[in-house]
Amino acid sequence: MDNLQDAERRLQAAQLAGDVSVLDQLLDDRLIFTFGGDVYTKGDDLELHRTRAQVITKLLEEDLTVLVDGHTGVTWFLGVVEGTVHGTPFSARMRYTRTWLHDNVHGWRIIAAHAGTTT
């Protein structure tokens, strides 16, 4: 079974590069992502990157915890994320919790994620 920490790092690299192809591989089609009171789908996320409406210019991991139990995994990321959303700059210290599923066809894919800002 592929290493979940490696999958998380591939995700971070794809986010930073705006690599929609890799993001498409790492996000399950059923993905639900919550941020604040908003809910997003895989399509929403890919569209932000595809159209460059969201551009990440810095992604600095401070801490990463990984838990794997069978074909399910969870990652907890803490770090600084900077970039622009619809042309407006942002910089935030973020905490992400991502739930991953593993299968022999796709490897690790995110099925659910939640993000919030922290100090």
N, C-alpha and C positions, 0 to 999 in steps of 0.2 A: 504494500500500500504506500502511495506517495506520502511524503512528509507534509503535514499540515502547515508547519512553520514556513516551509518553502512556498506553499500555495499562497499564504498570507503575504509573503514578500513579493511574489509575482504580481499579486493584486496591487500592492503599493506602487511597484514600478510601472504598472499599466496605468494607474491613476495619474501618476506624475507625467507620463509620456502622452496621456490622452489616447492610449492604444485601445480602440474600440473592439478590435478583433480579439485581443486577449481578454478584455473585460467580458465580452460575450461568452467566451469559454468558461470563465470563472464564476459567472452569475447564473444560477438556476433560473429557468423560465418562469418559475412560480415566485421569484423573489419578492418579498415585501420589506421595504426599508422605511423606518420611521426616524424622523428628525424633528424634535419639538412636537408640534401638533400635526405635522404633515406626514402623509403616507405616499411612498413612491414605489413604482414597479421597476422591473428590469428595463423595460422600454423607456421609461422616464430617465433612468440613469444613463443608458446608452445614448439617448438623444442629447442630453446635456454635453456629453463628451464629443459626440459626432459633430454637433453644430458649433462646438467651442463656446457655448453659452457658459460653461464652467471650465475654467482652466486652472489646474493646480500647478503652482510654480515652486512650492516647497512642501516636503512631507518628511518631517523629522521624527522618527520613532524614539520615544523616551523609554517605553516599557512595552513588552509583549508577553502575554501569558497564553499558553496553548493547552487545551484539554482535548484528548481523543478518547472516545469510548466506542469501540467497534467501528461502525461506518458513520458515526456522528462526531463532529468536533465543534469546539467553540474557541474563538480567539478574542482576547481583550487587548485592544491597542490603546495606548496613551501617547499623544505626541502633538506636535505643532503642525498645522496645515495652513498654507497661505496660497492665495491665488485671486481669481476674479470670478464673480457670478454675474452674468449679464453686464459685464464691463465694470462692475463695482468691486474694488479691491476688498479683500477680507484677510484677516489673520486671526487664528484662534487656536487655543489649546483644546484638543478634542479627545474624547473617549469614545471608542467604537466597540460594540459587542457584536460579533458575527457568528451565526450558526451555520455550519458547513455540513454537507452530506457527501459521502464518497461512494462512487460506484466504479466498476471496472471499465465502463465506456468513457466517462467524462473525467474521472479523478475527483478531486475536491471541488465542490461548487457551493456558493453561498445561497442559502434558502431564506434566511432572515437576518436582518441587521438593524441595529439601533445606534444612533449617534447623539451626542450631546456635548456642549461646551463645558469646560471645567477651568478652575483657576490654578 
